[in-house]
Amino acid sequence: MLQRDEARYSRLVAKSDEPEPFVQVDENHPAAPNSARVSVPHRRVYIYVNVFSLSGIDTVAQQFDCHFFIRAMWQEPEPGDEEWQPNLVFMNAASPVELSEVEVGVCPWRKGQRGEKVMQWRADCRGTFREGFELQHFPFDVQALTITVSCSRPSSEVTLLEDCYTGAKSILRNQFTVMTDFDLSGPWMQGEIDEEMRRYPLLHIYFIAQRRAAYYMWNIALPNFLLSVLVFTSFAIAEEDLADRLSVTLTLVLTSVAFKYMVAQELPRINYLTLLDKYVLLSFVFLALVGVQNTLAAIADRERSFPIADVSRYAIEALFVLIHVLLGALSLHYMFLEWKKLVRLKEGLLTN
């Protein structure tokens, strides 16, 4: 056992009579303790956005691009501090947001109720923002896209609110937004306080994106359905010609694998199956069962035993119908759930 050398190792303890080693130079810094801060007037900052384009909604990367104009206005208390700014930050930005044409100054067309001056900060913003997608019902899903605005000042000093006064209303210019995959609506705003980050104010800017499922239905679901139908052509080949039957079935199985890979390219690496995943996998399992049926039919033909060929063929046909009826009902159910989600999102955002 190592023996501790008390002569070489000693515990250093600061004495109470020693002078203070640090001098606080910024009492209003957000990291400073609350007890050390100088009282700062509370400001209500009103946010307005004009969204020029919302594009690049990437389901795999779970992010989207947005180009927008943002304006923050606040009534400056007396005595005022014209150098004060809200220091807005974008919490869910995937990379630093590019700001251009930044302006700070007195608003020439607004005043407080008692004639106080109103300050404004405005900028043109371009950025990529992260969003966790809910893809259980893909491709009939509805996504809420969010830009979360905060500031480097605590909520005791700043409250972030939507600017909807004197005719101001945040807008999304759909005429400049070319989206082939989604129908977009919004923006809506909701404010809150981040309890985990020292009670900083947050303002969420929401957009609702409803996916257009036609592309996936025509380019993935329909070809996959036709592959499942084509497997019945193997029943036209004589049962004793097992090699010819299996060549047809296994070719279709390999083609189904290619469709599964195609679906995987459209989705992130998630730990659950989407609706389209379920359909492609069930089609793959169905084709594999047809391959098993081909083999059993050939064996039964050689043994001249129980007519398993006819029974298994009828079972396969019934299974095909059952799979598609159930998946059709499941698709309608998922579409209804997403419609309810869309209505609930809009009602919840409109009432706040």
BAFI-94068 format. One line per 4 residues: for each residue y, x, z of C-alpha. Coordinates in nm, 3 decimals. Last residue first. Layout:
% BAFI-94068
Y/X/Z | ...
This chain:
% BAFI-94068
3.052/-5.318/-2.819 | 2.955/-5.653/-2.973 | 2.944/-5.514/-3.327 | 2.713/-5.228/-3.233
2.458/-5.448/-3.061 | 2.468/-5.711/-3.335 | 2.427/-5.449/-3.607 | 2.142/-5.273/-3.430
1.964/-5.598/-3.345 | 1.989/-5.725/-3.704 | 1.848/-5.399/-3.843 | 1.573/-5.389/-3.579
1.480/-5.748/-3.661 | 1.458/-5.652/-4.030 | 1.249/-5.350/-3.934 | 1.009/-5.573/-3.739
0.984/-5.818/-4.031 | 0.908/-5.536/-4.274 | 0.643/-5.406/-4.033 | 0.475/-5.748/-4.018
0.486/-5.785/-4.397 | 0.328/-5.441/-4.432 | 0.059/-5.527/-4.176 | -0.028/-5.845/-4.366
-0.060/-5.648/-4.690 | -0.261/-5.380/-4.510 | -0.500/-5.644/-4.377 | -0.541/-5.810/-4.717
-0.581/-5.472/-4.885 | -0.851/-5.350/-4.649 | -1.040/-5.683/-4.657 | -1.051/-5.694/-5.038
-1.190/-5.342/-5.060 | -1.437/-5.409/-4.777 | -1.570/-5.715/-4.960 | -1.626/-5.508/-5.274
-1.800/-5.234/-5.075 | -2.024/-5.489/-4.901 | -2.116/-5.645/-5.237 | -2.208/-5.299/-5.366
-2.405/-5.223/-5.051 | -2.615/-5.540/-5.089 | -2.678/-5.485/-5.461 | -2.783/-5.122/-5.423
-2.978/-5.180/-5.101 | -3.239/-5.392/-5.277 | -3.508/-5.303/-5.017 | -3.759/-5.059/-5.163
-3.825/-4.933/-5.514 | -3.827/-4.577/-5.373 | -3.651/-4.429/-5.676 | -3.395/-4.711/-5.694
-3.337/-4.691/-5.318 | -3.249/-4.322/-5.348 | -3.004/-4.388/-5.634 | -2.839/-4.675/-5.445
-2.805/-4.462/-5.132 | -2.624/-4.189/-5.330 | -2.385/-4.427/-5.503 | -2.314/-4.603/-5.171
-2.222/-4.271/-5.009 | -1.977/-4.202/-5.293 | -1.835/-4.553/-5.250 | -1.787/-4.475/-4.882
-1.586/-4.164/-4.976 | -1.364/-4.376/-5.202 | -1.298/-4.615/-4.912 | -1.218/-4.328/-4.677
-0.959/-4.197/-4.925 | -0.811/-4.544/-4.968 | -0.791/-4.576/-4.590 | -0.611/-4.240/-4.576
-0.358/-4.341/-4.844 | -0.289/-4.676/-4.675 | -0.255/-4.528/-4.327 | -0.021/-4.255/-4.448
0.199/-4.519/-4.616 | 0.227/-4.708/-4.287 | 0.319/-4.389/-4.104 | 0.063/-4.200/-3.901
0.154/-4.017/-3.581 | 0.210/-3.657/-3.469 | 0.499/-3.583/-3.705 | 0.533/-3.286/-3.937
0.824/-3.416/-4.146 | 0.763/-3.658/-4.434 | 0.801/-3.666/-4.815 | 0.576/-3.364/-4.878
0.300/-3.530/-4.675 | 0.303/-3.826/-4.917 | 0.238/-3.593/-5.211 | -0.042/-3.419/-5.021
-0.205/-3.756/-4.962 | -0.168/-3.830/-5.335 | -0.346/-3.505/-5.419 | -0.628/-3.601/-5.184
-0.661/-3.929/-5.374 | -0.707/-3.733/-5.696 | -0.988/-3.540/-5.531 | -1.155/-3.866/-5.430
-1.112/-4.005/-5.784 | -1.294/-3.704/-5.926 | -1.560/-3.748/-5.657 | -1.628/-4.107/-5.764
-1.654/-4.041/-6.138 | -1.869/-3.729/-6.097 | -2.077/-3.914/-5.837 | -2.180/-4.182/-6.085
-2.262/-3.931/-6.358 | -2.473/-3.720/-6.123 | -2.653/-4.025/-5.982 | -2.777/-4.147/-6.318
-3.061/-4.349/-6.158 | -2.819/-4.624/-6.063 | -2.711/-4.683/-6.421 | -2.337/-4.651/-6.474
-2.131/-4.972/-6.459 | -2.108/-4.935/-6.079 | -1.903/-4.617/-6.132 | -1.631/-4.834/-6.287
-1.569/-4.972/-5.936 | -1.391/-4.644/-5.855 | -1.113/-4.751/-6.092 | -0.988/-5.011/-5.843
-0.933/-4.750/-5.572 | -0.746/-4.530/-5.818 | -0.534/-4.829/-5.918 | -0.433/-4.882/-5.554
-0.332/-4.516/-5.523 | -0.123/-4.549/-5.839 | 0.049/-4.857/-5.685 | 0.115/-4.705/-5.341
0.253/-4.370/-5.457 | 0.503/-4.399/-5.745 | 0.573/-4.773/-5.760 | 0.562/-4.850/-5.387
0.726/-4.523/-5.286 | 1.021/-4.568/-5.522 | 1.060/-4.939/-5.433 | 1.091/-4.875/-5.058
1.469/-4.857/-5.040 | 1.538/-4.727/-4.692 | 1.794/-4.902/-4.473 | 2.053/-4.660/-4.335
2.274/-4.777/-4.048 | 2.574/-4.559/-3.961 | 2.683/-4.485/-3.607 | 2.973/-4.280/-3.466
2.888/-4.195/-3.105 | 3.175/-4.105/-2.872 | 3.099/-3.882/-2.576 | 3.296/-3.792/-2.265
3.185/-3.496/-2.051 | 3.030/-3.579/-1.718 | 2.926/-3.225/-1.621 | 2.674/-3.198/-1.906
2.381/-3.402/-1.776 | 2.574/-3.726/-1.713 | 2.715/-3.739/-2.067 | 2.969/-4.021/-2.051
2.970/-4.307/-2.303 | 3.150/-4.439/-2.610 | 3.020/-4.649/-2.896 | 3.148/-4.651/-3.254
3.046/-4.835/-3.569 | 3.060/-4.695/-3.924 | 2.900/-4.874/-4.094 | 2.655/-4.965/-4.369
2.425/-4.771/-4.599 | 2.148/-4.877/-4.838 | 1.906/-4.589/-4.876 | 1.697/-4.392/-5.127
1.921/-4.366/-5.435 | 2.240/-4.280/-5.245 | 2.563/-4.208/-5.431 | 2.847/-4.231/-5.180
3.193/-4.234/-5.341 | 3.203/-4.612/-5.393 | 3.048/-4.658/-5.050 | 3.369/-4.545/-4.878
3.273/-4.581/-4.514 | 3.554/-4.713/-4.295 | 3.716/-4.674/-3.954 | 3.967/-4.951/-3.889
4.337/-4.909/-3.812 | 4.542/-5.230/-3.842 | 4.770/-5.167/-3.548 | 4.473/-5.090/-3.322
4.109/-5.007/-3.390 | 4.100/-4.645/-3.272 | 3.760/-4.606/-3.109 | 3.766/-4.451/-2.765
3.719/-4.107/-2.607 | 3.827/-4.079/-2.242 | 3.981/-3.751/-2.129 | 4.082/-3.581/-1.802
3.824/-3.709/-1.553 | 3.586/-3.730/-1.848 | 3.568/-3.352/-1.858 | 3.739/-3.143/-2.129
3.551/-2.949/-2.396 | 3.531/-3.252/-2.620 | 3.265/-3.487/-2.755 | 3.180/-3.646/-3.089
2.826/-3.755/-3.174 | 2.763/-3.830/-3.542 | 2.473/-4.072/-3.564 | 2.241/-4.212/-3.830
2.051/-4.525/-3.724 | 1.742/-4.549/-3.944 | 1.565/-4.853/-4.091 | 1.207/-4.811/-4.210
1.014/-4.989/-4.485 | 0.867/-4.664/-4.626 | 0.782/-4.577/-4.345 | 0.701/-4.813/-4.056
0.617/-4.543/-3.799 | 0.901/-4.324/-3.928 | 1.157/-4.319/-3.647 | 1.397/-4.041/-3.748
1.557/-3.798/-3.503 | 1.903/-3.716/-3.639 | 2.067/-3.380/-3.699 | 2.409/-3.341/-3.864
2.528/-3.135/-4.159 | 2.901/-3.085/-4.193 | 3.226/-3.135/-4.378 | 3.544/-3.231/-4.195
3.906/-3.298/-4.301 | 4.131/-3.273/-3.998 | 4.369/-3.467/-3.776 | 4.519/-3.422/-3.430
4.781/-3.678/-3.327 | 5.043/-3.712/-3.055 | 5.212/-4.037/-2.954 | 5.560/-4.025/-2.806
5.646/-4.260/-2.523 | 5.858/-4.561/-2.622 | 5.751/-4.780/-2.335 | 5.455/-4.933/-2.520
5.373/-4.594/-2.667 | 5.487/-4.496/-3.014 | 5.333/-4.491/-3.359 | 5.461/-4.420/-3.711
5.582/-4.059/-3.688 | 5.278/-3.928/-3.494 | 5.387/-3.610/-3.316 | 5.194/-3.300/-3.411
4.864/-3.133/-3.487 | 4.728/-3.078/-3.839 | 4.400/-2.932/-3.966 | 4.376/-2.927/-4.346
4.019/-2.795/-4.327 | 3.734/-2.805/-4.077 | 3.380/-2.695/-4.165 | 3.135/-2.815/-3.902
2.932/-2.533/-3.749 | 2.561/-2.584/-3.821 | 2.307/-2.857/-3.740 | 2.585/-3.066/-3.583
2.454/-3.291/-3.306 | 2.730/-3.229/-3.048 | 3.034/-3.234/-3.275 | 3.327/-3.084/-3.083
3.680/-3.213/-3.021 | 3.930/-2.988/-2.846 | 4.141/-3.278/-2.709 | 4.466/-3.086/-2.768
4.757/-3.001/-2.533 | 5.031/-2.788/-2.690 | 5.275/-3.080/-2.689 | 5.263/-3.097/-2.311
5.455/-3.400/-2.195 | 5.655/-3.469/-1.878 | 5.581/-3.750/-1.918 | 5.242/-3.847/-2.055
5.149/-3.792/-2.422 | 4.988/-4.099/-2.573 | 4.678/-3.998/-2.763 | 4.561/-3.993/-3.121
4.254/-3.833/-3.281 | 4.206/-3.844/-3.658 | 3.892/-3.767/-3.854 | 3.848/-3.740/-4.231
3.490/-3.738/-4.353 | 3.226/-3.551/-4.549 | 2.874/-3.607/-4.419 | 2.539/-3.441/-4.476
2.212/-3.565/-4.325 | 1.931/-3.440/-4.101 | 1.566/-3.506/-4.026 | 1.439/-3.195/-4.212
1.164/-3.399/-4.382 | 1.363/-3.723/-4.409 | 1.663/-3.547/-4.563 | 1.962/-3.780/-4.598
2.161/-3.565/-4.841 | 2.460/-3.796/-4.858 | 2.737/-3.962/-4.662 | 3.063/-3.954/-4.854
3.433/-4.014/-4.797 | 3.403/-4.135/-4.439 | 3.741/-4.229/-4.292 | 3.725/-4.178/-3.918
3.953/-4.293/-3.634 | 3.934/-4.171/-3.274 | 4.157/-4.281/-2.986 | 4.208/-4.034/-2.701
4.287/-4.185/-2.361 | 4.454/-3.915/-2.155 | 4.430/-3.852/-1.781 | 4.704/-3.636/-1.637
4.574/-3.304/-1.499 | 4.550/-3.230/-1.125 | 4.506/-2.858/-1.078 | 4.147/-2.753/-1.059
4.004/-2.546/-0.775 | 3.811/-2.823/-0.601 | 3.653/-2.925/-0.930 | 3.493/-2.584/-0.974
3.598/-2.398/-1.291 | 3.372/-2.429/-1.593 | 3.599/-2.684/-1.765 | 3.899/-2.443/-1.738
4.188/-2.607/-1.554 | 4.229/-2.337/-1.290 | 4.266/-2.066/-1.552 | 4.343/-1.721/-1.406
4.116/-1.723/-1.102 | 4.132/-1.386/-0.927 | 3.810/-1.221/-0.824 | 3.716/-0.961/-0.559
3.851/-1.157/-0.257 | 3.927/-0.899/0.015 | 3.654/-0.800/0.268 | 3.674/-0.964/0.612
3.376/-1.191/0.547 | 3.149/-0.897/0.478 | 2.944/-0.883/0.160 | 2.583/-0.794/0.230
2.407/-0.498/0.071 | 2.042/-0.468/0.168 | 1.913/-0.113/0.203 | 1.663/0.096/0.012
1.662/0.476/0.032 | 1.650/0.521/0.408 | 1.437/0.214/0.456 | 1.166/0.368/0.238
0.922/0.084/0.182 | 0.561/0.192/0.213 | 0.344/0.125/-0.089 | 0.000/0.000/0.000
